[in-house]
Amino acid sequence: MVTTLDFAVDDREERRLDDGTHLRLRRVRPADKPLLVEGFQRLSPHSRYLRFFTHKRELSDDELRFFTEFDGWDHLALGVVRLNEQGEEAEGVAVARFVRLPEAAEVAEVALAVVDAMQGRGLGRWLLERLVLAAAQRRVACFRFYLLSENQRMRALLLGTGWPVRFQRLGDELVAEFSVAEVAAGLSRLAGGASLDELLCRVGAGWLSLPLSLSLATCRMWWRAEPGSAQAARARFSAGTRG
């Protein structure tokens, strides 16, 4: 069942789009560096700018290591790959990740990228839903996104989820946040599975038996505590989480 996946090692999920495109969602691996390089080349200059907050022509070796080599707890990345007619992985088309903030262990910065040819086809929503469930299992209470104010597609994606997303403007950026626990609970109910508490107990993370209001309060607390967080995040993660 979808909601039992925690993407520890080999969990995967597949779906077909209306046009027959066969996709697989799974955890990013160290061997995926060539897929990320190829996917980056299929991003338009504007999409790269929205993703990295600067004009960028290529990924460095350090960036590729950061994007593909992580602990799976404080930093997790999920990717979507297109499968060919033989069911083999052909190309990477989307990736989403969260990185836990060192100064706020219950808050994680999130970033998402989808190659231009696959934008608007539901891949971003699919990745975010799975990333939320994985983050809940890893005791992340709050997701935070940094967006350029002109990134209307990402803003529309977050608003279109119907989740309790809060936006704040910081200069030319938008900061968006929501409670992981609240969204994960809703996803579990929609999937027709067990309650979120029962679900996470089964994967060894029963900490979410605490009231959901606690996670919401934690999210708001870190929001108030970091008025300069956009600038700090740019310095820490300029090469990292926005992708």
RAFEN-V524994 format. One record per residue. N is the residue number from 1. PHI is phi in radians with two decimals (* if undefined). Layout:
BEGIN
n & phi
N & PHI
N & PHI
END
This chain:
BEGIN
n & phi
1 & *
2 & -0.94
3 & -1.26
4 & -1.58
5 & -1.28
6 & -2.11
7 & 0.95
8 & -1.21
9 & -2.44
10 & -1.94
11 & -1.05
12 & -2.65
13 & -2.51
14 & -2.17
15 & -2.70
16 & -1.99
17 & -1.38
18 & -1.05
19 & -1.52
20 & 1.64
21 & -1.03
22 & -1.74
23 & -2.17
24 & -2.25
25 & -1.87
26 & -2.73
27 & -1.23
28 & -1.26
29 & -2.12
30 & -0.99
31 & -1.28
32 & -1.48
33 & -0.94
34 & -1.07
35 & -1.11
36 & -1.19
37 & -1.09
38 & -1.14
39 & -1.11
40 & -1.04
41 & -1.16
42 & -1.59
43 & -1.47
44 & -1.20
45 & -0.95
46 & -1.20
47 & -1.11
48 & -1.12
49 & -1.10
50 & -1.14
51 & -1.32
52 & -1.83
53 & 1.12
54 & -2.79
55 & -1.38
56 & -2.34
57 & -1.79
58 & -2.75
59 & -1.71
60 & -1.39
61 & -1.07
62 & -1.12
63 & -1.13
64 & -1.10
65 & -1.13
66 & -1.08
67 & -1.23
68 & -2.10
69 & -2.08
70 & -2.58
71 & -1.48
72 & 1.40
73 & -2.04
74 & -1.42
75 & -2.46
76 & -2.42
77 & -2.21
78 & -2.03
79 & -2.23
80 & -2.02
81 & -2.09
82 & -1.52
83 & -1.77
84 & -1.46
85 & -1.12
86 & -1.53
87 & 1.39
88 & -1.65
89 & -1.22
90 & -1.83
91 & -2.81
92 & -1.46
93 & -2.18
94 & -2.85
95 & -2.64
96 & -2.43
97 & -2.57
98 & -2.22
99 & -2.28
100 & -1.16
101 & -1.33
102 & -1.09
103 & -1.61
104 & -2.61
105 & -1.09
106 & -1.62
107 & -2.01
108 & -2.26
109 & -1.47
110 & -2.11
111 & -2.52
112 & -2.57
113 & -2.49
114 & -2.28
115 & -1.04
116 & -0.95
117 & -1.16
118 & -1.95
119 & -1.24
120 & 1.36
121 & -2.08
122 & 1.61
123 & -1.21
124 & -1.09
125 & -1.11
126 & -1.02
127 & -1.10
128 & -1.11
129 & -1.06
130 & -1.22
131 & -1.15
132 & -1.06
133 & -1.10
134 & -1.14
135 & -1.17
136 & -1.05
137 & -1.17
138 & -1.81
139 & 1.15
140 & -1.53
141 & -1.66
142 & -2.46
143 & -1.75
144 & -2.24
145 & -2.13
146 & -1.92
147 & -2.26
148 & -1.17
149 & -1.06
150 & -1.45
151 & -1.41
152 & -1.21
153 & -1.13
154 & -1.20
155 & -1.09
156 & -1.14
157 & -1.06
158 & -1.13
159 & -1.15
160 & -1.21
161 & -1.21
162 & 1.36
163 & -1.35
164 & -1.35
165 & -1.52
166 & -1.89
167 & -1.99
168 & -2.45
169 & -1.61
170 & -2.25
171 & 1.13
172 & -1.60
173 & -2.06
174 & -1.99
175 & -1.95
176 & -2.09
177 & -2.45
178 & -2.68
179 & -1.36
180 & -1.09
181 & -1.07
182 & -1.14
183 & -1.18
184 & -1.08
185 & -1.09
186 & -1.13
187 & -1.12
188 & -1.10
189 & -1.15
190 & -1.11
191 & -1.33
192 & 1.28
193 & -1.67
194 & -1.22
195 & -1.09
196 & -1.06
197 & -1.03
198 & -1.14
199 & -1.04
200 & -1.27
201 & -1.09
202 & -1.17
203 & -1.81
204 & 1.40
205 & -2.35
206 & -1.27
207 & -1.00
208 & -1.38
209 & -1.21
210 & -1.14
211 & -1.00
212 & -1.07
213 & -1.07
214 & -1.14
215 & -1.15
216 & -1.11
217 & -1.13
218 & -1.07
219 & -1.03
220 & -1.18
221 & -1.09
222 & -1.20
223 & -1.05
224 & -1.22
225 & -1.37
226 & -2.24
227 & -1.09
228 & -1.81
229 & -1.16
230 & -1.12
231 & -1.19
232 & -1.11
233 & -1.15
234 & -1.07
235 & -1.21
236 & -1.34
237 & -2.07
238 & -0.99
239 & -1.81
240 & -1.86
241 & -1.30
242 & -1.38
243 & 3.13
END
